[in-house]
Each structure stands twice: as structure tokens, then as C-alpha cells.
Amino acid sequence: MPWFERPFLAVLRHEYSRAMRFTEDETAEVMPAAPAAPCQLYVHVPFCEVLCPFCSFHRVRYNPSKTGRYFEALRREIRLYHEKGFRFSDVYVGGGTPTVDADELIATLELVRSLSPVRAVSIETNPNHLDPDDLRRYRDAGVTRLSVGVQSFDDGLLAGMDRLEKYGSGEMIRSRLAAVQGIFPTLNVDMIFNLPGQTLAMLEHDLDVLQALRADQVSFYPLMTAPTARHKMEKSMGLSDPALRHPMYERILQRLLGEYQASSAWCFSRNQGMFDEYIIDQNDYVGVGSGAFSYVGGAYYSTTFSLNHYCRRIEGGQSGITQRRPVGVREQMRYDYLVRLFGGELRRDYIERRYGKAFWLRLAPELLAMRTIGATRHDADAIRLTQRGMYCWVLMMAEFFNSVNSVREQMREHIRAELETWNEEAKVPVAAIGRTPAREVGR
């Protein structure tokens, strides 16, 4: 573990523990004003056929009888934003597993593209949904990037994550990925490092498979879980070793950089300009769907985590937003510093236009600290990350998302009875989960 990591994490946890806190007096039921320029749209589809124990996202079991109402509410909310003057340049659909219902997802994408000048669309999926015929339908509906949640190709780790029986062995997943390459401009493979029980040799094997596949893009996340999900994972897999986090990340950089370019500190792309889901070059983004967050006009917004309440609000002509948190100027500066440097650089002309000299004065302690530990260098045109800085930013973003996951967990606690009822009604036997037919793998 680097000498700076322990005190660095202590500071981050203190700072980010408050990052996404919504308080009662900050609740709001009004939509933000539309920004002048098109922004990114995040669409949340919370349905999963089976709930993975390590996942901290807002998700429920897939229930076909209720899915249609939710997607119709999504499309109504998207129309509502359009009526308020919002336009969207990029679309990211996450979950959950957005591809549980191809027809509903395609209808939603077609609506967005009919209303806005969309240039890129990214959707998430799981390995059991890599059916080439369905993927071509998504491509024809405008999808430019498919992100597949693989996590690891090690069968032991997949079994511990309760994914081996659901999605197949590492070799089966590798074959499915190979069979669908070329359908989209970008095929992204989502991986996790520093999993409980994961060794450097297991990581090397994952990197061997990825390099043999020649995937367009690889996202390698550190393990990030909220407290409850962490406890569940510890029961099935044990504890991760924090001392391995840095050597694992260094090995990822050694193996991938050169063949790939760093789109962000944890996303690696073969070509420049490939779409990455993390917002690094836009001031605003809108989240639609139950449990989605937005950042617009210097404020955070959250939609209700209750799926029933969400549908009722939208059907009544309201947005899904139920909470708002204003963000002060200094916090906006810190947000830009965090998010834009995550993509590798923060341009000086952007700082000047947005904040002027106040940026350098108000963030002087952070700027000095990062230069002192060798995380950033200050060039004439931009602040840029060093290789050490890339690891620092992985830690920073992980702590930021851990704070978001904790908020999700608290929000879900308020609707526990609804979630338990929904999940029990929608329980799907593992044997019934759709898989890519064997005959499709060789296409």
C-alpha cells in the first residue's frame, strides 16, 4: 500500500460521507430549469432476473407483469423533460439489467432519439443476454456502445459472486463476447479488481483473456459496495485485501496502457473518442426512472426510490423528483476538479470561463496537496493526472460512489416492505433465466 493511501482515504471518507446527503428541508417536487446546451441523459431500469449479493444499485427482481407500466412511466418522464426544454446529446441506460425486455427498451430509445440530437447511446447488459439477433435490434435502434457486466473470468470468483450458475463459466462468457464483437462500434467489458479471494494470478488470467479477445474497451473498477451489500458479500466470499488494491491497479495499467488509451482512470479504450458512461466533459446530466440522480444548474436531484410512487407521480403529470440538494460554488469547483480530472485533464480555459481566479484561491489546499504527493502536474494549458494520480483518482471516485451507494441503501430502507413484496412476487428460478443458446455462440 502506498505511504499516502491510508491518510488519503481517511480524508476522503470524511469529505465524501456528506457528498450526496439529502435532508428533509431540501426536498423539492419541481424540475430544474433546462440548460442552454444539450446534456447527458441517464435512464434507470431497475429490473434484474436474480439479485447479485454484491450489488449496491437500486434494483428489484424482474416482474414481467409490472415492467410495462414502469417503461411507460419512463417514456412519459422523458417527454416531460422535452416539454420543459431539455435536449440530450448522449444517453446511458443502466440498472439493473436494462435488456430484460428488448421491446420496451427499444421503444424508449427510439423516443429519446426522436426528441433530441443524440450522438451516442450506451446500454448495460449481462452475459446471458448476448443474443446476436437482439443485439442487432439494439444497434438498429441507435445503440453505439454495449457494456457487458463480466466482473471476472475466474470460475471460483464467479461462483462466490453467485454468477457462475446464472451466467455460465468464464470460458462460456469469453465465447459469447467473441461471438458478438463488431455488432456495435464499442463493446465494453466491465471488470472488478480487488475482489475477496482474488489473487494477482487471477487478475493476470483476466487480463490474458481480455487481451486475447481484443475488446474495444475495458472498464476495471475497484470493488465498491454499500455496507449491507458488503456484509452479504463477506458471508459468501470473505474479505478483500486492501494491500492488493494498488499492485493490482498498477498491473492493470502495465498490461493495458499502450494497447489502450485511458478514457478515464478506470476505463481503457482502443481508440480515442469512445463513449464512457462517466460524465467528464459536461456540466449537467439528468437521471430519469426510480432511484436516479441528476446534477443540473448547481444542484443535485433524486427521484423517488419507490417504483409504485414513481409510476403514480409520472401518471399524475409530475416528474419523479422528490428531493433536491443545492450545491455551493466551492463544492461545484471540487466536483469539476474530481470529475474532469478523472478523465485525465482539467483545462485552464474551462476553469477561467467557469470560475475565474476564485478557483485557484478556494481550492488552494487541495491543489497543493495533490501536487505535493505527485498526483497532478500543472501544465501551461491544463492540470493533468500523473500515473500516481490515476490511482488517487480511482480511490477518490470509489469513495464518492461509496457515498452514493450509502444514500441508495438508506433510501431503499424506507421502502423495504415494497421491495420485499415486489422481489417475492417476481422470484425467478435460476433454471428459467434466459441464456444465449449454444447455437448462437459460434455465430
Phi, psi and omega in degrees: 000129179302153185300330185272349192293315184298307177295327179299313180294324179298318178294315182300315182296324177293315183290314187277350176299338180256001193300320185238029181284128174253132179249164188300323183281000178254009179292149181205149179237028179243149178280151175291162174287146182289135174290164183291324184259153174302146182233181181275145177246127172252129180246121183259122176244105192275007189272135174225143179292323175220144184268117179287139186291338183270351189280132180254005182283163178283109182211155177224164178294143179295125179233100185306327183289341182249350185296318183301317180297319182295314180296324177296321176296318176305312183293324176296320180293322177298318177297322180297317177296321178299316179297332180275002175101002179285141171230149187237135181262326181226147181233132174235126180249117181234182183197211017058190175236096186302336187270017179294334179224098186299317184297315182293319180295316181296319178299323180291317179295319180297323177297310182303315183291335177284341185257337188224159179279066186287131180253338182211141178227126178239137176230150176265154174204176176245163185300335181282356180253019181272058175272118184305324181295315177296319181297323177294326176296318178296319178300316180292339177272005174107001181291129180250346182217128175248126180248118186255123179283099181259313179075308177197156173261004180276122185297325178295317177293320178299320178295317179296329178274005180064036182244343184297311181290326183286316192243357178096173182288169176301322179292321177296318180295317178302316181296320180294319177297317180299325184287339185249005177296141178096348179289322180246155174303326179227122170251113181258139177248117179275125180233160176236138173241160185068035172290154174303130179083353181282131177254169176298327178294321177296319178297318178301320179297316178302317180294323176300314181296315182297317181290327176291325178291333187056048179302146179298322188208144178229129172250122183244102183264144166290155178300125180228118180217150171283164185307313182295315178297324179297318179296319179297318182292323179298325180294323184267333186235342185093196184262146172279158182260107183297337180291341180271348187299312182291311178299327177294316180295318178300320179293323176300314179297316180300321184279327189262321183294137187109302174283329179238160172253145180280106173288327173209183183293343177228014176235131187234125187239145178289328184232153177293151174082003177292139183294135175233140188292342184273132188284108181238356182221018178231145183281334187226152170212151181243135175247128176243153183106164181294129177078022180264150177248150175231157172224104186221131173058034178079028176212147172268146176229149176228135172274162180297143178273351176279119180295323180294315179296321178302309181298318180296317180298313182295319179295337177270006176091007178259167172278175178277356185292131175233350180218148181221142177226111177295150180239122179292167185298317181296322178291325175297320177299315181294324178296313179298318179300316180293306190286317183287323176290337174302329176275004173113330182205152173237112187287139179294325179293327176294315179301315183297314181296319189272322188231338184070205184292340182301329180302313184290330180281314187283334179255017184306316181298315180295317181297317180293317182299317182291324176292323183295321181273003176080024181274333182227158168232144183257100178272173183297329185253347186193159165271133182231151176281141167271178177295322174297322179297326178301317178293319177302318182288330172299315178297317182295312181293324178297318179292323177298313181288331173297322177293323176294318179298323178294322176296316178303315182298318179294319179297318181291332179298327180291340182239030185303317183299318179296316182295318180297318178296313181299313183296323181289319179298327189260011185303129183241125177298144180304322182297339183269355182290132181295137176234157174294121180303149182303325182292340182279335189299325184273004183294000000 
